[in-house]
Amino acid sequence: MFKRSAVIAASLALATLGTATACSSSGSSGGSGSSGSGTPTVRLMVGGIDKQIYLPYQLAQNLGFYKKYGVNVQLSTETDGGIGAEDAMASGQVDMAGAWYNHTIDFQVKGKAVEDIVQLSGAPGERVMCANGTNVHSAADFKGKTIGVTDIGSGTDTLIKFLAAQKGLKTSDFHRLAAGAGATVVAALQNHKADCAITTQPTVAALEKKNIAYSAIDLATTDGASASLGGMWPAAGVLARTDWVNSHKDAAQRVVDALVATMHWINTHSAADIANNLPSAFVSNALVTKDDYITALTQDKGQFLPDGLMPAGGPKTSLATEILAGNATSSVNLGTTFTNDFVIAANKLEGFTTTTTPAGANG
């Protein structure tokens, strides 16, 4: 999971102020609570809400889709030093997490039932950025280097270990540094505390514009992920505890309805249209200008799936990553880590034509 940049946190808090109301009391069968009108309320924490890889959650709010489909979604974001979104969901602090699918596998290994109910991207949306002069062009070049990840044990940490293992490297062959995100990643590369770092847009655009680092490994698009990871790699989705989903099916369906509509909207609109419907602090801040943000999103927009379906082969590719990284074994039951049922119903509701081949019960 990702940790947020402290530099952006203050402006982000101001930008999102007013998009969520105070938490309702739990107990409604439709959600974690309900407003005066009977609309179910769902608390959703995102693993870095201003990152491009996670933009659909806030975009759905700004487009009015949660309201359209009759659910009050209270958005929040994890912060540096705070609890991760997936852990907040698993512990019941929030109902849902905007996080990577692979956490469902991690939780199953730990004996916890968590499932992905809508899949927003088919690639991590990450790039391994390496400081100019390091001459790193593949994971084989990690040997003896310091590689920045958002946090030790995070999804980016798993990806780095997997990429290295593919090239025959052990974790003892290189050093992993918790570099955070945003400004802290820029500083780590600029000050030579890290030789490379795995990060997302708009940080990638900032590093390139400042001529600090270059993209050595592309995991930002479905094509790039397939080339480096062996197949489409489902990343951003909505995760919830299976017991919560089973007892709040109406609320879960409404959230999925809103996000499926958002994915179709993203698929049929330009990067500029998307940027124009996000908070200004997301698209223009100390790291990036709005023009840079749009350019970066245009480049990496292909990570987003058009219909919210978990793609065929995606869970298997994710599990293979976890196994090679040493986080799981083949005994994981992929069929309980995701469901396409809510997404299929959402697409039927609006008469959307789906183009993603859905994963079967075995992933």
C-alpha positions as CSV (number, residue, x, y, z in Angstrom):
1,M,0.0,0.0,0.0
2,F,1.1,3.5,-0.5
3,K,2.0,6.2,2.0
4,R,1.0,9.8,1.2
5,S,3.4,12.7,0.8
6,A,3.3,15.1,3.7
7,V,3.9,18.0,1.4
8,I,0.6,17.5,-0.4
9,A,-1.4,16.4,2.7
10,A,-2.3,19.9,3.8
11,S,-3.6,21.1,0.5
12,L,-5.4,17.8,-0.1
13,A,-7.2,18.1,3.2
14,L,-8.5,21.5,2.2
15,A,-9.4,20.2,-1.3
16,T,-11.5,17.3,0.0
17,L,-13.1,19.2,2.9
18,G,-16.8,19.1,2.5
19,T,-16.8,16.0,0.3
20,A,-17.5,13.8,3.3
21,T,-19.8,14.2,6.3
22,A,-19.3,13.0,9.8
23,C,-19.4,9.3,10.2
24,S,-22.9,7.8,10.9
25,S,-23.5,5.2,13.5
26,S,-23.4,1.6,12.3
27,G,-26.3,-0.7,12.1
28,S,-28.1,-0.1,8.8
29,S,-28.4,-3.1,6.6
30,G,-27.7,-0.9,3.6
31,G,-24.3,0.5,4.7
32,S,-22.3,1.5,7.7
33,G,-25.0,4.0,8.5
34,S,-27.7,6.0,6.8
35,S,-28.4,9.6,6.4
36,G,-31.7,11.3,7.2
37,S,-33.1,10.3,3.8
38,G,-32.3,6.6,4.3
39,T,-29.4,6.7,1.9
40,P,-26.8,4.1,3.0
41,T,-23.5,5.6,4.1
42,V,-20.2,3.9,3.3
43,R,-16.8,4.9,4.6
44,L,-14.1,4.4,2.0
45,M,-10.4,5.0,2.7
46,V,-8.1,5.4,-0.3
47,G,-4.4,4.6,-0.3
48,G,-3.3,8.1,-1.5
49,I,-6.4,9.7,-3.0
50,D,-4.5,12.4,-5.0
51,K,-2.5,9.8,-7.0
52,Q,-3.4,9.2,-10.6
53,I,-3.7,5.5,-10.0
54,Y,-6.5,6.2,-7.5
55,L,-8.3,9.0,-9.2
56,P,-11.6,7.2,-9.9
57,Y,-12.8,7.3,-6.2
58,Q,-12.7,11.1,-6.0
59,L,-13.8,11.5,-9.6
60,A,-17.0,9.5,-8.9
61,Q,-17.7,12.0,-6.1
62,N,-17.0,15.1,-8.2
63,L,-19.2,13.8,-11.1
64,G,-22.0,13.2,-8.7
65,F,-22.2,9.4,-9.3
66,Y,-22.3,8.3,-5.7
67,K,-25.3,10.6,-5.2
68,K,-26.9,9.4,-8.5
69,Y,-26.8,5.8,-7.5
70,G,-28.1,6.5,-4.0
71,V,-25.1,6.1,-1.6
72,N,-23.3,8.5,0.7
73,V,-19.6,7.7,0.3
74,Q,-17.4,9.3,2.9
75,L,-14.0,9.4,1.3
76,S,-10.8,9.6,3.3
77,T,-7.1,9.0,2.6
78,E,-4.3,7.3,4.4
79,T,-1.5,9.6,5.6
80,D,2.2,9.3,6.3
81,G,2.7,7.4,9.5
82,G,-1.0,6.4,9.7
83,I,-2.8,3.1,9.2
84,G,-2.9,1.8,5.6
85,A,-6.3,1.9,3.9
86,E,-6.5,-1.9,3.6
87,D,-5.7,-2.4,7.3
88,A,-8.2,0.2,8.3
89,M,-10.8,-1.7,6.3
90,A,-9.8,-5.1,7.8
91,S,-10.0,-3.7,11.3
92,G,-13.4,-2.2,10.7
93,Q,-12.3,1.5,11.0
94,V,-13.8,2.0,7.5
95,D,-16.0,-0.2,5.4
96,M,-14.1,-0.3,2.2
97,A,-10.5,0.4,1.0
98,G,-9.4,1.8,-2.3
99,A,-6.3,-0.4,-2.6
100,W,-4.5,-3.0,-4.6
101,Y,-6.1,-6.4,-5.3
102,N,-3.1,-8.3,-4.1
103,H,-3.9,-7.4,-0.5
104,T,-6.8,-9.9,-0.7
105,I,-4.3,-12.6,-1.2
106,D,-2.1,-11.3,1.7
107,F,-5.2,-11.3,4.0
108,Q,-6.2,-14.8,3.0
109,V,-2.7,-16.0,4.0
110,K,-3.3,-14.3,7.3
111,G,-6.6,-16.1,7.7
112,K,-8.8,-13.0,7.0
113,A,-11.6,-13.1,4.3
114,V,-11.4,-9.9,2.2
115,E,-12.6,-9.6,-1.4
116,D,-12.3,-7.2,-4.4
117,I,-15.8,-6.2,-5.6
118,V,-14.8,-3.9,-8.5
119,Q,-11.5,-3.6,-10.4
120,L,-10.4,-0.2,-11.6
121,S,-7.1,-0.9,-13.2
122,G,-5.2,-3.7,-14.9
123,A,-1.7,-2.5,-14.2
124,P,0.1,-1.1,-11.1
125,G,0.4,2.4,-12.6
126,E,3.9,2.5,-11.3
127,R,7.3,3.2,-13.0
128,V,10.7,2.4,-11.6
129,M,12.4,5.7,-11.8
130,C,16.2,5.7,-11.6
131,A,18.5,8.6,-10.9
132,N,20.4,9.9,-13.9
133,G,23.8,8.3,-14.2
134,T,22.8,5.0,-12.4
135,N,22.7,3.0,-15.6
136,V,19.8,0.8,-14.3
137,H,17.8,-0.5,-17.2
138,S,16.2,-3.7,-15.7
139,A,15.8,-5.4,-12.3
140,A,19.1,-7.3,-13.0
141,D,20.8,-4.0,-12.4
142,F,19.4,-3.7,-8.9
143,K,22.3,-5.6,-7.4
144,G,24.2,-3.4,-4.9
145,K,21.7,-0.6,-5.4
146,T,19.2,1.1,-3.0
147,I,15.7,0.9,-4.3
148,G,13.0,3.1,-2.8
149,V,9.5,1.7,-2.1
150,T,6.6,3.4,-0.5
151,D,7.0,1.3,2.6
152,I,8.5,-2.0,3.6
153,G,5.8,-4.6,3.2
154,S,3.8,-2.5,0.8
155,G,2.5,-3.5,-2.7
156,T,5.4,-1.6,-4.3
157,D,7.8,-3.5,-2.0
158,T,6.3,-6.8,-3.3
159,L,6.7,-5.7,-6.9
160,I,10.4,-4.7,-6.4
161,K,11.1,-8.1,-4.8
162,F,9.3,-9.9,-7.6
163,L,11.1,-8.0,-10.4
164,A,14.4,-8.8,-8.7
165,A,13.6,-12.4,-8.2
166,Q,12.8,-12.7,-11.8
167,K,16.4,-11.8,-12.6
168,G,17.8,-14.2,-10.0
169,L,18.4,-11.6,-7.3
170,K,17.8,-12.2,-3.6
171,T,16.6,-9.4,-1.3
172,S,20.1,-9.5,0.3
173,D,21.5,-8.5,-3.1
174,F,20.1,-4.9,-2.8
175,H,18.7,-2.5,-0.3
176,R,15.1,-1.5,0.0
177,L,14.4,2.0,1.4
178,A,11.0,3.2,2.6
179,A,10.9,6.4,0.5
180,G,7.2,7.3,0.9
181,A,5.6,9.1,-2.0
182,G,5.6,12.4,-3.8
183,A,8.1,15.0,-2.5
184,T,9.9,12.4,-0.4
185,V,10.6,10.2,-3.4
186,V,11.9,13.2,-5.3
187,A,14.2,14.1,-2.4
188,A,15.5,10.5,-2.1
189,L,16.5,10.4,-5.7
190,Q,17.8,14.0,-5.9
191,N,19.9,13.6,-2.7
192,H,21.2,10.1,-3.8
193,K,19.7,8.3,-0.8
194,A,18.1,6.0,-3.4
195,D,19.4,4.9,-6.8
196,C,15.9,4.1,-8.0
197,A,12.4,4.3,-6.7
198,I,9.1,2.9,-7.7
199,T,6.4,5.6,-7.9
200,T,3.4,6.9,-9.7
201,Q,2.2,9.9,-11.6
202,P,2.3,12.8,-11.1
203,T,5.6,12.2,-9.3
204,V,7.0,10.5,-12.4
205,A,6.3,13.7,-14.4
206,A,8.0,15.8,-11.7
207,L,11.1,13.7,-11.8
208,E,11.3,13.8,-15.5
209,K,10.7,17.6,-15.7
210,K,13.3,18.3,-13.1
211,N,15.7,16.0,-15.0
212,I,16.4,14.0,-11.8
213,A,15.5,10.5,-13.0
214,Y,14.3,8.4,-16.0
215,S,11.8,5.6,-16.4
216,A,13.7,2.3,-16.3
217,I,10.8,-0.1,-15.9
218,D,7.2,0.6,-17.1
219,L,4.5,-0.9,-14.9
220,A,2.2,2.0,-15.6
221,T,0.2,0.5,-18.5
222,T,-1.4,-2.9,-19.2
223,D,1.1,-3.5,-21.9
224,G,4.0,-2.6,-19.7
225,A,2.7,-4.7,-16.8
226,S,2.1,-7.7,-19.1
227,A,5.7,-7.4,-20.4
228,S,7.3,-7.1,-17.0
229,L,5.0,-9.1,-14.8
230,G,3.8,-11.9,-17.2
231,G,0.2,-10.7,-17.6
232,M,-2.4,-8.1,-16.8
233,W,-1.8,-7.2,-13.1
234,P,-5.0,-6.0,-11.3
235,A,-4.1,-3.1,-9.0
236,A,-6.5,-0.4,-7.8
237,G,-9.9,-1.8,-6.8
238,V,-12.4,-1.7,-3.9
239,L,-11.7,-4.1,-1.1
240,A,-14.0,-5.1,1.7
241,R,-14.4,-7.8,4.3
242,T,-16.4,-10.6,3.0
243,D,-18.7,-10.6,6.1
244,W,-19.3,-6.9,5.5
245,V,-20.2,-7.4,1.9
246,N,-22.6,-10.3,2.7
247,S,-24.4,-8.1,5.2
248,H,-24.4,-4.9,3.1
249,K,-25.1,-6.1,-0.4
250,D,-27.3,-3.2,-1.4
251,A,-24.7,-0.6,-0.2
252,A,-21.9,-2.5,-2.0
253,Q,-23.9,-2.6,-5.2
254,R,-24.6,1.1,-5.1
255,V,-20.9,1.9,-4.7
256,V,-20.0,-0.5,-7.5
257,D,-22.7,1.1,-9.7
258,A,-21.1,4.5,-9.2
259,L,-17.6,3.4,-9.9
260,V,-18.5,1.3,-13.0
261,A,-20.2,4.4,-14.4
262,T,-17.0,6.3,-13.6
263,M,-14.8,3.8,-15.4
264,H,-17.0,4.2,-18.5
265,W,-16.8,7.9,-18.2
266,I,-13.0,7.8,-18.0
267,N,-12.9,5.5,-21.0
268,T,-14.9,8.0,-23.1
269,H,-13.2,11.2,-22.0
270,S,-9.8,12.8,-22.4
271,A,-7.2,13.3,-19.7
272,A,-8.0,17.0,-19.7
273,D,-11.7,16.3,-19.1
274,I,-10.7,14.1,-16.1
275,A,-8.3,16.7,-14.7
276,N,-10.9,19.4,-15.0
277,N,-13.2,17.3,-12.8
278,L,-10.7,16.6,-10.0
279,P,-9.8,18.9,-7.1
280,S,-7.3,21.6,-8.1
281,A,-4.8,20.4,-5.4
282,F,-4.6,17.0,-7.1
283,V,-3.6,18.3,-10.5
284,S,-1.6,21.4,-9.7
285,N,0.7,21.6,-6.7
286,A,4.3,21.8,-5.6
287,L,5.3,18.8,-7.7
288,V,3.4,19.2,-10.9
289,T,1.6,21.8,-13.1
290,K,-1.9,21.0,-14.5
291,D,-0.4,20.7,-18.0
292,D,2.2,18.2,-16.8
293,Y,-0.6,16.3,-15.0
294,I,-2.6,16.0,-18.1
295,T,0.4,14.9,-20.2
296,A,1.2,12.2,-17.6
297,L,-2.4,11.0,-17.5
298,T,-2.6,10.9,-21.2
299,Q,0.5,8.7,-21.2
300,D,-0.7,6.3,-18.5
301,K,-4.5,6.4,-18.9
302,G,-4.3,2.8,-20.4
303,Q,-4.0,1.4,-16.9
304,F,-7.7,1.9,-16.2
305,L,-10.2,-0.8,-17.1
306,P,-13.3,0.4,-19.0
307,D,-15.9,-1.6,-17.2
308,G,-14.7,-2.6,-13.7
309,L,-14.4,-6.3,-14.4
310,M,-11.6,-8.4,-12.8
311,P,-9.7,-9.4,-16.0
312,A,-9.1,-13.0,-16.9
313,G,-5.7,-14.2,-15.7
314,G,-5.2,-11.1,-13.5
315,P,-5.6,-12.9,-10.1
316,K,-3.2,-15.7,-11.3
317,T,-0.6,-13.1,-12.3
318,S,-0.9,-11.4,-8.9
319,L,-0.6,-14.7,-7.1
320,A,2.5,-15.6,-9.1
321,T,4.0,-12.3,-8.0
322,E,3.2,-13.0,-4.3
323,I,4.6,-16.5,-4.5
324,L,7.9,-15.4,-6.1
325,A,8.2,-12.5,-3.7
326,G,7.8,-15.0,-0.8
327,N,4.5,-13.7,0.4
328,A,2.2,-16.6,-0.4
329,T,1.9,-20.2,-1.7
330,S,-0.1,-21.9,-4.4
331,S,-2.6,-23.0,-1.7
332,V,-4.4,-19.7,-2.0
333,N,-8.0,-20.0,-3.1
334,L,-8.3,-17.2,-5.7
335,G,-12.0,-17.7,-6.1
336,T,-12.7,-16.1,-2.7
337,T,-10.5,-13.1,-3.3
338,F,-12.8,-11.3,-5.8
339,T,-16.2,-11.3,-7.3
340,N,-17.5,-9.9,-10.6
341,D,-21.2,-10.3,-9.6
342,F,-21.7,-6.6,-8.6
343,V,-19.9,-5.3,-11.7
344,I,-21.9,-7.5,-14.0
345,A,-25.1,-6.2,-12.4
346,A,-23.8,-2.6,-12.7
347,N,-23.1,-2.9,-16.4
348,K,-26.5,-4.4,-17.0
349,L,-28.2,-1.6,-15.1
350,E,-26.9,1.0,-17.6
351,G,-26.8,-1.2,-20.6
352,F,-23.0,-0.8,-20.9
353,T,-21.1,-3.0,-23.4
354,T,-18.2,-4.7,-21.6
355,T,-14.9,-5.4,-23.4
356,T,-12.8,-6.9,-20.6
357,T,-12.7,-10.7,-20.6
358,P,-13.8,-11.5,-17.0
359,A,-11.8,-13.8,-14.7
360,G,-13.3,-17.2,-13.9
361,A,-13.6,-18.7,-10.5
362,N,-10.0,-19.8,-10.5
363,G,-8.7,-16.4,-11.6
